Amino acid sequence: MTLFTRIINGEIPSYKVAENDRFYAFLDINPLTKGHTLVIPKLPEPEADYIFDLDDDTLREMIVFAKMVARGMKEAISCKRIGMAVLGMEVNHVHIHLIPLKKETDMLFSNPKLKLEASEMATIANSIAEAIEKQ
């Protein structure tokens, strides 16, 4: 069972921003920028760890879900754009990074990660969740 499956199951806490019956979005605890969010599918065992191994319908629905989350992020976070990246090397569970950008270099994964207080993470997650609900 992956770390992300344990988050979906509520075994590990997360800063949830959106969820439906197929996907879950939550703040990255080691963000590149404030609001850096991960979108993951709720997968049956065994979990897929490579986005292009997903069936076409799941991939399509995941991108549409990520779009909804990105729109909420753009509303809640001061940024020029929301960048999207799929690396899939850190956790063996398909995931999309959605990263608020003020400049292109904000998306460099070699940049130092932010260390945010739990209260700030909760505030950011709530702001994004509220913006998503307004859509």
C-alpha positions in Angstrom: 0.0 0.0 0.0 1.5 3.4 -1.0 1.8 6.5 1.1 -0.9 8.1 -1.1 -3.3 5.2 -0.6 -2.8 5.6 3.1 -3.7 9.3 2.8 -6.8 8.5 0.8 -7.8 6.0 3.5 -7.3 8.6 6.2 -4.5 6.7 7.8 -2.2 9.6 7.3 -3.4 13.2 7.7 -3.4 15.6 4.7 -4.5 19.1 3.8 -7.3 18.2 1.4 -8.5 20.7 -1.2 -10.9 18.5 -3.2 -12.2 15.0 -3.5 -14.7 13.0 -5.4 -15.4 9.3 -5.7 -12.4 8.8 -8.1 -9.8 11.5 -7.2 -8.2 13.3 -4.3 -6.3 16.6 -4.2 -4.2 17.7 -1.3 -1.3 20.1 -0.5 2.2 18.8 -1.0 3.9 18.9 2.5 7.2 19.8 0.8 5.9 22.5 -1.6 7.9 24.4 -4.2 5.5 27.3 -3.8 2.6 28.1 -1.5 -0.4 26.1 -2.7 1.6 23.3 -4.4 -1.0 20.6 -4.7 -1.0 16.9 -5.6 -3.8 15.2 -7.5 -4.1 11.5 -7.2 -6.5 8.8 -8.4 -8.2 6.5 -5.9 -6.9 3.3 -7.4 -7.7 -0.3 -6.7 -4.8 -2.5 -5.7 -2.3 -2.8 -7.1 -1.8 1.0 -7.5 -0.6 2.3 -10.8 2.6 4.2 -10.5 2.9 5.5 -14.1 0.4 7.9 -15.4 0.5 6.5 -18.9 -0.5 3.1 -17.6 -3.9 4.5 -16.6 -6.8 3.6 -18.9 -7.9 6.4 -21.2 -11.1 7.2 -19.3 -9.3 7.5 -15.9 -6.5 9.6 -17.4 -9.1 11.9 -19.1 -11.1 12.2 -15.9 -8.0 12.9 -13.8 -7.0 15.8 -16.1 -10.5 17.3 -15.9 -10.4 17.0 -12.1 -6.9 18.6 -12.1 -8.3 21.4 -14.2 -11.0 22.1 -11.7 -8.5 22.1 -8.8 -6.1 24.4 -10.8 -8.9 26.9 -11.4 -9.6 27.0 -7.7 -5.9 27.4 -7.0 -5.7 30.3 -9.4 -8.6 32.0 -7.7 -7.1 31.4 -4.2 -3.4 31.9 -4.7 -1.7 35.0 -6.1 0.1 33.7 -9.2 0.3 34.1 -13.0 -0.4 30.5 -13.8 -0.7 27.0 -12.4 2.0 24.7 -13.8 1.4 21.0 -14.1 4.1 18.3 -13.8 4.1 14.6 -13.8 7.3 13.0 -12.5 6.1 10.0 -10.6 9.5 9.1 -9.2 9.0 10.0 -5.5 6.0 7.9 -4.7 4.9 4.8 -6.6 1.3 6.1 -7.1 0.2 8.1 -10.1 0.1 11.8 -9.2 0.1 15.2 -10.8 1.8 18.3 -9.3 -0.1 21.5 -9.6 2.2 24.4 -8.8 1.3 28.1 -8.5 3.8 30.1 -10.6 4.9 33.6 -10.6 7.9 32.8 -12.9 8.9 29.6 -14.8 11.8 28.8 -12.4 9.2 28.3 -9.6 8.7 24.9 -11.1 12.2 23.7 -10.8 12.1 20.6 -8.5 15.7 21.3 -7.6 14.6 24.5 -5.8 14.6 24.5 -2.0 11.2 23.3 -0.6 9.2 25.7 1.6 8.7 24.9 5.3 5.2 26.2 6.2 3.5 26.0 9.6 0.5 23.7 9.9 -1.8 26.7 10.4 -0.7 28.3 7.2 -1.1 25.0 5.3 -4.6 24.6 6.7 -5.5 28.2 5.7 -4.2 27.6 2.1 -6.1 24.3 1.8 -9.3 25.9 3.0 -8.9 28.9 0.6 -8.4 26.6 -2.4 -11.3 24.3 -1.3 -13.6 27.3 -0.9 -12.6 28.6 -4.4 -13.3 25.2 -5.9 -16.7 25.0 -4.3 -17.6 28.3 -5.8 -17.0 27.0 -9.4 
